[in-house]
Amino acid sequence: MLGLLSKVFTWWNGASAGAAWTIWRSGELVGEDEFGNKYYQERKAGTGADGKTRRWVVYNGYADGSRVPSDWHGWMHHTFDEVPSDAPLPRKDWEQEHQPNMTGTLHAYHPTGSLIGGSARQRQATAADYESWTPGD
């Protein structure tokens, strides 16, 4: 019962009931990425508002646009028509692996001197000729 209610009232964790209905009625699975996100497109081509085929992603877990790798992002936005699982983008040796945006999570970057970082009182060193004011000087 709880699983059914979460599908009806949540959109941020997997497909909602409305999205699942639309995908079941008019979509087809075209692939899955390394994060477990599933990608769909309409069975009938060119039925979107702009004349293009509609495409969807159902996230594996929390819905966050930064969790879509670059090759699937290009396919979703009609940059290229080949499905990345069939024709993956060539990788350069200088490219790094895709990482989702960690802002707002425990894994977010906190520079030296930030209030959340371990050394909250230590200000990051600068090269400018700046002297900070200290009360009582």
VMD Tcl script that builds the backbone (N, CA, C; Angstrom):
set m [mol new atoms 411]
animate dup $m
set s [atomselect $m all]
$s set {name element resname resid chain x y z} {
  {N N MET 1 A 0.827 -1.195 0.000}
  {CA C MET 1 A 0.000 0.000 0.000}
  {C C MET 1 A 0.866 1.253 0.000}
  {N N LEU 2 A 1.935 1.227 0.833}
  {CA C LEU 2 A 2.823 2.392 0.902}
  {C C LEU 2 A 3.541 2.626 -0.426}
  {N N GLY 3 A 3.924 1.535 -1.102}
  {CA C GLY 3 A 4.574 1.664 -2.410}
  {C C GLY 3 A 3.667 2.311 -3.438}
  {N N LEU 4 A 2.398 1.951 -3.416}
  {CA C LEU 4 A 1.430 2.541 -4.337}
  {C C LEU 4 A 1.246 4.026 -4.047}
  {N N LEU 5 A 1.127 4.384 -2.775}
  {CA C LEU 5 A 0.970 5.801 -2.408}
  {C C LEU 5 A 2.194 6.624 -2.785}
  {N N SER 6 A 3.387 6.054 -2.610}
  {CA C SER 6 A 4.587 6.806 -2.978}
  {C C SER 6 A 4.666 7.022 -4.480}
  {N N LYS 7 A 4.178 6.074 -5.282}
  {CA C LYS 7 A 4.157 6.259 -6.737}
  {C C LYS 7 A 3.139 7.316 -7.160}
  {N N VAL 8 A 2.036 7.408 -6.432}
  {CA C VAL 8 A 0.994 8.374 -6.774}
  {C C VAL 8 A 1.421 9.788 -6.408}
  {N N PHE 9 A 2.052 9.962 -5.248}
  {CA C PHE 9 A 2.307 11.299 -4.725}
  {C C PHE 9 A 3.750 11.780 -4.834}
  {N N THR 10 A 4.664 11.000 -5.365}
  {CA C THR 10 A 6.047 11.452 -5.497}
  {C C THR 10 A 6.474 11.453 -6.948}
  {N N TRP 11 A 7.216 12.461 -7.333}
  {CA C TRP 11 A 7.753 12.558 -8.684}
  {C C TRP 11 A 9.270 12.514 -8.664}
  {N N TRP 12 A 9.888 12.650 -7.521}
  {CA C TRP 12 A 11.340 12.783 -7.444}
  {C C TRP 12 A 12.051 11.452 -7.267}
  {N N ASN 13 A 11.331 10.368 -7.108}
  {CA C ASN 13 A 11.967 9.074 -6.883}
  {C C ASN 13 A 11.386 8.049 -7.857}
  {N N GLY 14 A 11.927 7.994 -9.060}
  {CA C GLY 14 A 11.402 7.097 -10.087}
  {C C GLY 14 A 10.245 7.738 -10.832}
  {N N ALA 15 A 9.550 6.946 -11.590}
  {CA C ALA 15 A 8.436 7.462 -12.394}
  {C C ALA 15 A 7.179 7.566 -11.547}
  {N N SER 16 A 6.475 8.684 -11.679}
  {CA C SER 16 A 5.190 8.835 -11.006}
  {C C SER 16 A 4.156 7.965 -11.719}
  {N N ALA 17 A 2.965 7.867 -11.141}
  {CA C ALA 17 A 1.917 7.046 -11.751}
  {C C ALA 17 A 1.539 7.572 -13.136}
  {N N GLY 18 A 1.461 8.891 -13.286}
  {CA C GLY 18 A 1.125 9.483 -14.586}
  {C C GLY 18 A 2.190 9.225 -15.630}
  {N N ALA 19 A 3.459 9.351 -15.232}
  {CA C ALA 19 A 4.546 9.087 -16.178}
  {C C ALA 19 A 4.587 7.618 -16.557}
  {N N ALA 20 A 4.383 6.751 -15.580}
  {CA C ALA 20 A 4.374 5.312 -15.878}
  {C C ALA 20 A 3.234 4.957 -16.836}
  {N N TRP 21 A 2.078 5.583 -16.657}
  {CA C TRP 21 A 0.931 5.345 -17.553}
  {C C TRP 21 A 1.267 5.798 -18.978}
  {N N THR 22 A 1.864 6.994 -19.108}
  {CA C THR 22 A 2.219 7.522 -20.431}
  {C C THR 22 A 3.248 6.640 -21.112}
  {N N ILE 23 A 4.250 6.199 -20.359}
  {CA C ILE 23 A 5.288 5.347 -20.937}
  {C C ILE 23 A 4.703 3.998 -21.340}
  {N N TRP 24 A 3.820 3.435 -20.517}
  {CA C TRP 24 A 3.197 2.152 -20.842}
  {C C TRP 24 A 2.321 2.258 -22.093}
  {N N ARG 25 A 1.608 3.400 -22.193}
  {CA C ARG 25 A 0.661 3.584 -23.283}
  {C C ARG 25 A 1.356 3.886 -24.610}
  {N N SER 26 A 2.390 4.738 -24.596}
  {CA C SER 26 A 2.940 5.185 -25.871}
  {C C SER 26 A 4.463 5.160 -25.957}
  {N N GLY 27 A 5.152 4.596 -24.978}
  {CA C GLY 27 A 6.609 4.613 -25.005}
  {C C GLY 27 A 7.228 3.252 -25.213}
  {N N GLU 28 A 8.511 3.273 -25.589}
  {CA C GLU 28 A 9.282 2.037 -25.716}
  {C C GLU 28 A 10.645 2.255 -25.087}
  {N N LEU 29 A 11.139 1.242 -24.395}
  {CA C LEU 29 A 12.450 1.307 -23.767}
  {C C LEU 29 A 13.526 1.243 -24.845}
  {N N VAL 30 A 14.474 2.195 -24.803}
  {CA C VAL 30 A 15.546 2.188 -25.796}
  {C C VAL 30 A 16.909 1.889 -25.182}
  {N N GLY 31 A 17.048 2.067 -23.873}
  {CA C GLY 31 A 18.338 1.776 -23.271}
  {C C GLY 31 A 18.408 2.141 -21.806}
  {N N GLU 32 A 19.551 1.811 -21.220}
  {CA C GLU 32 A 19.815 2.073 -19.811}
  {C C GLU 32 A 21.269 2.485 -19.678}
  {N N ASP 33 A 21.552 3.461 -18.801}
  {CA C ASP 33 A 22.930 3.904 -18.608}
  {C C ASP 33 A 23.579 3.169 -17.446}
  {N N GLU 34 A 24.834 3.516 -17.161}
  {CA C GLU 34 A 25.593 2.833 -16.111}
  {C C GLU 34 A 25.075 3.127 -14.708}
  {N N PHE 35 A 24.228 4.154 -14.549}
  {CA C PHE 35 A 23.654 4.486 -13.244}
  {C C PHE 35 A 22.311 3.804 -13.020}
  {N N GLY 36 A 21.805 3.088 -14.012}
  {CA C GLY 36 A 20.526 2.403 -13.887}
  {C C GLY 36 A 19.344 3.234 -14.352}
  {N N ASN 37 A 19.583 4.449 -14.879}
  {CA C ASN 37 A 18.499 5.258 -15.439}
  {C C ASN 37 A 18.020 4.599 -16.721}
  {N N LYS 38 A 16.702 4.606 -16.936}
  {CA C LYS 38 A 16.129 3.990 -18.134}
  {C C LYS 38 A 15.595 5.083 -19.057}
  {N N TYR 39 A 15.825 4.903 -20.361}
  {CA C TYR 39 A 15.467 5.906 -21.360}
  {C C TYR 39 A 14.413 5.343 -22.301}
  {N N TYR 40 A 13.404 6.176 -22.578}
  {CA C TYR 40 A 12.270 5.784 -23.403}
  {C C TYR 40 A 12.049 6.820 -24.496}
  {N N GLN 41 A 11.377 6.394 -25.557}
  {CA C GLN 41 A 10.905 7.322 -26.582}
  {C C GLN 41 A 9.546 6.850 -27.072}
  {N N GLU 42 A 8.817 7.761 -27.708}
  {CA C GLU 42 A 7.501 7.425 -28.243}
  {C C GLU 42 A 7.620 6.383 -29.345}
  {N N ARG 43 A 6.610 5.537 -29.426}
  {CA C ARG 43 A 6.592 4.527 -30.492}
  {C C ARG 43 A 6.362 5.164 -31.856}
  {N N LYS 44 A 5.464 6.170 -31.903}
  {CA C LYS 44 A 5.189 6.870 -33.162}
  {C C LYS 44 A 6.089 8.105 -33.232}
  {N N ALA 45 A 6.877 8.204 -34.274}
  {CA C ALA 45 A 7.831 9.306 -34.412}
  {C C ALA 45 A 7.121 10.605 -34.772}
  {N N GLY 46 A 7.654 11.705 -34.262}
  {CA C GLY 46 A 7.190 13.028 -34.654}
  {C C GLY 46 A 5.879 13.471 -34.072}
  {N N THR 47 A 5.487 12.944 -32.925}
  {CA C THR 47 A 4.192 13.322 -32.352}
  {C C THR 47 A 4.331 14.360 -31.232}
  {N N GLY 48 A 5.539 14.837 -30.963}
  {CA C GLY 48 A 5.723 15.873 -29.951}
  {C C GLY 48 A 5.221 17.215 -30.443}
  {N N ALA 49 A 5.157 18.189 -29.547}
  {CA C ALA 49 A 4.640 19.514 -29.890}
  {C C ALA 49 A 5.464 20.190 -30.982}
  {N N ASP 50 A 6.763 19.932 -31.024}
  {CA C ASP 50 A 7.628 20.557 -32.026}
  {C C ASP 50 A 7.895 19.642 -33.224}
  {N N GLY 51 A 7.149 18.549 -33.324}
  {CA C GLY 51 A 7.317 17.629 -34.440}
  {C C GLY 51 A 8.403 16.589 -34.224}
  {N N LYS 52 A 9.049 16.607 -33.070}
  {CA C LYS 52 A 10.093 15.635 -32.765}
  {C C LYS 52 A 9.509 14.512 -31.912}
  {N N THR 53 A 10.210 13.420 -31.871}
  {CA C THR 53 A 9.797 12.290 -31.053}
  {C C THR 53 A 10.077 12.606 -29.585}
  {N N ARG 54 A 9.082 12.408 -28.727}
  {CA C ARG 54 A 9.265 12.667 -27.302}
  {C C ARG 54 A 10.168 11.603 -26.699}
  {N N ARG 55 A 11.019 12.033 -25.752}
  {CA C ARG 55 A 11.948 11.127 -25.083}
  {C C ARG 55 A 11.886 11.381 -23.584}
  {N N TRP 56 A 11.993 10.298 -22.795}
  {CA C TRP 56 A 11.918 10.406 -21.347}
  {C C TRP 56 A 13.076 9.675 -20.698}
  {N N VAL 57 A 13.357 10.078 -19.465}
  {CA C VAL 57 A 14.273 9.329 -18.600}
  {C C VAL 57 A 13.530 9.027 -17.310}
  {N N VAL 58 A 13.662 7.799 -16.837}
  {CA C VAL 58 A 13.161 7.414 -15.522}
  {C C VAL 58 A 14.392 7.140 -14.677}
  {N N TYR 59 A 14.602 8.002 -13.687}
  {CA C TYR 59 A 15.807 7.923 -12.874}
  {C C TYR 59 A 15.786 6.712 -11.952}
  {N N ASN 60 A 16.935 6.147 -11.730}
  {CA C ASN 60 A 17.100 5.085 -10.759}
  {C C ASN 60 A 17.385 5.758 -9.418}
  {N N GLY 61 A 16.358 6.034 -8.663}
  {CA C GLY 61 A 16.505 6.757 -7.407}
  {C C GLY 61 A 16.069 8.199 -7.574}
  {N N TYR 62 A 16.746 9.095 -6.875}
  {CA C TYR 62 A 16.370 10.501 -6.837}
  {C C TYR 62 A 16.500 11.148 -8.212}
  {N N ALA 63 A 15.489 11.916 -8.601}
  {CA C ALA 63 A 15.468 12.578 -9.906}
  {C C ALA 63 A 16.334 13.832 -9.871}
  {N N ASP 64 A 17.428 13.817 -10.609}
  {CA C ASP 64 A 18.351 14.942 -10.679}
  {C C ASP 64 A 18.958 14.960 -12.070}
  {N N GLY 65 A 18.785 16.068 -12.777}
  {CA C GLY 65 A 19.255 16.175 -14.146}
  {C C GLY 65 A 20.750 15.967 -14.315}
  {N N SER 66 A 21.550 16.207 -13.271}
  {CA C SER 66 A 22.991 16.013 -13.398}
  {C C SER 66 A 23.372 14.540 -13.353}
  {N N ARG 67 A 22.404 13.659 -13.139}
  {CA C ARG 67 A 22.676 12.226 -13.120}
  {C C ARG 67 A 22.562 11.603 -14.510}
  {N N VAL 68 A 22.338 12.418 -15.526}
  {CA C VAL 68 A 22.268 11.936 -16.910}
  {C C VAL 68 A 23.640 12.151 -17.557}
  {N N PRO 69 A 24.322 11.085 -18.001}
  {CA C PRO 69 A 25.620 11.242 -18.656}
  {C C PRO 69 A 25.506 12.035 -19.956}
  {N N SER 70 A 26.626 12.570 -20.417}
  {CA C SER 70 A 26.626 13.483 -21.565}
  {C C SER 70 A 26.111 12.833 -22.844}
  {N N ASP 71 A 26.428 11.578 -23.090}
  {CA C ASP 71 A 25.951 10.952 -24.325}
  {C C ASP 71 A 24.437 10.782 -24.314}
  {N N TRP 72 A 23.864 10.409 -23.168}
  {CA C TRP 72 A 22.411 10.295 -23.078}
  {C C TRP 72 A 21.755 11.667 -23.079}
  {N N HIS 73 A 22.416 12.662 -22.521}
  {CA C HIS 73 A 21.885 14.026 -22.555}
  {C C HIS 73 A 21.750 14.502 -23.996}
  {N N GLY 74 A 22.749 14.235 -24.817}
  {CA C GLY 74 A 22.682 14.609 -26.229}
  {C C GLY 74 A 21.564 13.904 -26.963}
  {N N TRP 75 A 21.340 12.632 -26.629}
  {CA C TRP 75 A 20.244 11.902 -27.265}
  {C C TRP 75 A 18.898 12.451 -26.813}
  {N N MET 76 A 18.748 12.750 -25.519}
  {CA C MET 76 A 17.486 13.270 -24.983}
  {C C MET 76 A 17.097 14.593 -25.639}
  {N N HIS 77 A 18.081 15.427 -25.965}
  {CA C HIS 77 A 17.831 16.749 -26.525}
  {C C HIS 77 A 17.970 16.776 -28.043}
  {N N HIS 78 A 17.937 15.619 -28.667}
  {CA C HIS 78 A 17.951 15.495 -30.130}
  {C C HIS 78 A 19.209 16.086 -30.765}
  {N N THR 79 A 20.319 16.095 -30.034}
  {CA C THR 79 A 21.584 16.522 -30.618}
  {C C THR 79 A 22.046 15.484 -31.638}
  {N N PHE 80 A 21.824 14.224 -31.333}
  {CA C PHE 80 A 22.065 13.147 -32.288}
  {C C PHE 80 A 20.997 12.079 -32.087}
  {N N ASP 81 A 20.739 11.316 -33.132}
  {CA C ASP 81 A 19.639 10.356 -33.132}
  {C C ASP 81 A 20.044 8.948 -32.707}
  {N N GLU 82 A 21.330 8.615 -32.793}
  {CA C GLU 82 A 21.767 7.273 -32.436}
  {C C GLU 82 A 21.664 7.093 -30.923}
  {N N VAL 83 A 21.102 5.973 -30.507}
  {CA C VAL 83 A 20.987 5.657 -29.086}
  {C C VAL 83 A 22.391 5.350 -28.547}
  {N N PRO 84 A 22.810 5.980 -27.435}
  {CA C PRO 84 A 24.170 5.764 -26.925}
  {C C PRO 84 A 24.501 4.317 -26.574}
  {N N SER 85 A 23.512 3.495 -26.259}
  {CA C SER 85 A 23.816 2.089 -26.000}
  {C C SER 85 A 24.187 1.357 -27.291}
  {N N ASP 86 A 23.693 1.854 -28.451}
  {CA C ASP 86 A 24.038 1.260 -29.747}
  {C C ASP 86 A 25.302 1.880 -30.336}
  {N N ALA 87 A 25.437 3.201 -30.222}
  {CA C ALA 87 A 26.586 3.919 -30.782}
  {C C ALA 87 A 27.123 4.894 -29.739}
  {N N PRO 88 A 27.923 4.405 -28.766}
  {CA C PRO 88 A 28.432 5.312 -27.725}
  {C C PRO 88 A 29.371 6.367 -28.294}
  {N N LEU 89 A 29.400 7.514 -27.632}
  {CA C LEU 89 A 30.306 8.583 -28.057}
  {C C LEU 89 A 31.750 8.161 -27.850}
  {N N PRO 90 A 32.642 8.511 -28.774}
  {CA C PRO 90 A 34.060 8.190 -28.551}
  {C C PRO 90 A 34.613 9.025 -27.399}
  {N N ARG 91 A 35.374 8.399 -26.538}
  {CA C ARG 91 A 35.938 9.069 -25.364}
  {C C ARG 91 A 37.379 9.477 -25.645}
  {N N LYS 92 A 37.723 10.679 -25.224}
  {CA C LYS 92 A 39.106 11.157 -25.322}
  {C C LYS 92 A 39.855 10.714 -24.069}
  {N N ASP 93 A 41.175 10.628 -24.137}
  {CA C ASP 93 A 41.937 10.177 -22.977}
  {C C ASP 93 A 41.949 11.209 -21.843}
  {N N TRP 94 A 41.640 12.481 -22.161}
  {CA C TRP 94 A 41.641 13.519 -21.135}
  {C C TRP 94 A 40.278 13.681 -20.455}
  {N N GLU 95 A 39.248 12.996 -20.967}
  {CA C GLU 95 A 37.922 13.120 -20.374}
  {C C GLU 95 A 37.831 12.337 -19.067}
  {N N GLN 96 A 37.129 12.928 -18.100}
  {CA C GLN 96 A 36.905 12.265 -16.832}
  {C C GLN 96 A 35.570 11.542 -16.854}
  {N N GLU 97 A 35.394 10.605 -15.959}
  {CA C GLU 97 A 34.124 9.897 -15.843}
  {C C GLU 97 A 33.050 10.856 -15.356}
  {N N HIS 98 A 31.816 10.604 -15.777}
  {CA C HIS 98 A 30.699 11.448 -15.382}
  {C C HIS 98 A 30.444 11.328 -13.884}
  {N N GLN 99 A 30.222 12.485 -13.242}
  {CA C GLN 99 A 29.856 12.515 -11.832}
  {C C GLN 99 A 28.650 13.420 -11.685}
  {N N PRO 100 A 27.663 13.001 -10.905}
  {CA C PRO 100 A 26.512 13.874 -10.682}
  {C C PRO 100 A 26.887 15.055 -9.802}
  {N N ASN 101 A 26.058 16.070 -9.791}
  {CA C ASN 101 A 26.277 17.253 -8.969}
  {C C ASN 101 A 26.105 16.886 -7.504}
  {N N MET 102 A 27.110 17.149 -6.690}
  {CA C MET 102 A 27.068 16.782 -5.271}
  {C C MET 102 A 26.660 17.941 -4.369}
  {N N THR 103 A 26.301 19.084 -4.940}
  {CA C THR 103 A 25.898 20.232 -4.135}
  {C C THR 103 A 24.701 19.868 -3.271}
  {N N GLY 104 A 24.773 20.226 -1.997}
  {CA C GLY 104 A 23.680 19.947 -1.078}
  {C C GLY 104 A 23.744 18.576 -0.446}
  {N N THR 105 A 24.767 17.798 -0.754}
  {CA C THR 105 A 24.911 16.474 -0.155}
  {C C THR 105 A 26.101 16.473 0.799}
  {N N LEU 106 A 26.298 15.375 1.487}
  {CA C LEU 106 A 27.454 15.244 2.380}
  {C C LEU 106 A 28.770 15.218 1.619}
  {N N HIS 107 A 28.720 14.900 0.328}
  {CA C HIS 107 A 29.928 14.793 -0.495}
  {C C HIS 107 A 30.255 16.097 -1.233}
  {N N ALA 108 A 29.575 17.172 -0.914}
  {CA C ALA 108 A 29.806 18.452 -1.582}
  {C C ALA 108 A 31.194 18.988 -1.235}
  {N N TYR 109 A 31.748 19.784 -2.134}
  {CA C TYR 109 A 33.054 20.392 -1.906}
  {C C TYR 109 A 32.920 21.557 -0.929}
  {N N HIS 110 A 33.785 21.594 0.069}
  {CA C HIS 110 A 33.835 22.692 1.028}
  {C C HIS 110 A 35.271 23.196 1.090}
  {N N PRO 111 A 35.550 24.405 0.593}
  {CA C PRO 111 A 36.921 24.902 0.590}
  {C C PRO 111 A 37.405 25.219 1.998}
  {N N THR 112 A 38.705 25.368 2.130}
  {CA C THR 112 A 39.304 25.752 3.399}
  {C C THR 112 A 38.728 27.094 3.833}
  {N N GLY 113 A 38.296 27.167 5.068}
  {CA C GLY 113 A 37.733 28.402 5.586}
  {C C GLY 113 A 36.222 28.467 5.514}
  {N N SER 114 A 35.584 27.486 4.891}
  {CA C SER 114 A 34.127 27.522 4.855}
  {C C SER 114 A 33.577 27.179 6.234}
  {N N LEU 115 A 32.354 27.603 6.478}
  {CA C LEU 115 A 31.753 27.362 7.786}
  {C C LEU 115 A 31.487 25.886 8.039}
  {N N ILE 116 A 31.313 25.102 6.984}
  {CA C ILE 116 A 31.026 23.686 7.147}
  {C C ILE 116 A 32.306 22.869 7.221}
  {N N GLY 117 A 33.382 23.360 6.624}
  {CA C GLY 117 A 34.637 22.628 6.594}
  {C C GLY 117 A 35.223 22.432 7.980}
  {N N GLY 118 A 36.235 21.584 8.084}
  {CA C GLY 118 A 36.835 21.262 9.368}
  {C C GLY 118 A 37.565 22.430 10.012}
  {N N SER 119 A 38.183 23.284 9.216}
  {CA C SER 119 A 38.937 24.419 9.777}
  {C C SER 119 A 38.136 25.691 9.546}
  {N N ALA 120 A 37.085 25.879 10.309}
  {CA C ALA 120 A 36.155 26.987 10.086}
  {C C ALA 120 A 36.781 28.344 10.383}
  {N N ARG 121 A 37.761 28.408 11.229}
  {CA C ARG 121 A 38.355 29.699 11.613}
  {C C ARG 121 A 39.531 30.101 10.724}
  {N N GLN 122 A 40.056 29.200 9.948}
  {CA C GLN 122 A 41.234 29.483 9.136}
  {C C GLN 122 A 40.813 29.983 7.763}
  {N N ARG 123 A 41.247 31.207 7.419}
  {CA C ARG 123 A 40.911 31.776 6.125}
  {C C ARG 123 A 41.899 31.280 5.081}
  {N N GLN 124 A 41.391 31.042 3.874}
  {CA C GLN 124 A 42.237 30.580 2.787}
  {C C GLN 124 A 43.235 31.677 2.412}
  {N N ALA 125 A 44.483 31.293 2.193}
  {CA C ALA 125 A 45.535 32.260 1.874}
  {C C ALA 125 A 45.292 32.878 0.501}
  {N N THR 126 A 45.629 34.171 0.366}
  {CA C THR 126 A 45.512 34.865 -0.909}
  {C C THR 126 A 46.846 35.481 -1.281}
  {N N ALA 127 A 46.994 35.830 -2.556}
  {CA C ALA 127 A 48.230 36.444 -3.024}
  {C C ALA 127 A 48.107 37.968 -3.060}
  {N N ALA 128 A 46.917 38.488 -2.769}
  {CA C ALA 128 A 46.697 39.935 -2.834}
  {C C ALA 128 A 47.328 40.629 -1.629}
  {N N ASP 129 A 47.608 41.924 -1.785}
  {CA C ASP 129 A 48.150 42.686 -0.657}
  {C C ASP 129 A 46.968 43.175 0.188}
  {N N TYR 130 A 46.508 42.314 1.027}
  {CA C TYR 130 A 45.331 42.580 1.838}
  {C C TYR 130 A 45.639 42.160 3.261}
  {N N GLU 131 A 45.366 43.060 4.195}
  {CA C GLU 131 A 45.525 42.737 5.592}
  {C C GLU 131 A 44.156 42.781 6.231}
  {N N SER 132 A 43.768 41.693 6.857}
  {CA C SER 132 A 42.454 41.665 7.476}
  {C C SER 132 A 42.469 42.493 8.753}
  {N N TRP 133 A 41.322 43.091 9.016}
  {CA C TRP 133 A 41.175 43.921 10.201}
  {C C TRP 133 A 40.873 43.043 11.395}
  {N N THR 134 A 41.532 43.316 12.509}
  {CA C THR 134 A 41.289 42.597 13.741}
  {C C THR 134 A 40.802 43.595 14.768}
  {N N PRO 135 A 39.700 43.354 15.439}
  {CA C PRO 135 A 39.199 44.300 16.438}
  {C C PRO 135 A 40.234 44.546 17.526}
  {N N GLY 136 A 40.365 45.785 17.923}
  {CA C GLY 136 A 41.306 46.150 18.965}
  {C C GLY 136 A 42.664 46.594 18.452}
  {N N ASP 137 A 42.897 46.549 17.141}
  {CA C ASP 137 A 44.197 47.001 16.591}
  {C C ASP 137 A 44.200 48.498 16.375}
}
mol reanalyze $m
mol bondsrecalc $m
mol representation Tube
mol addrep $m
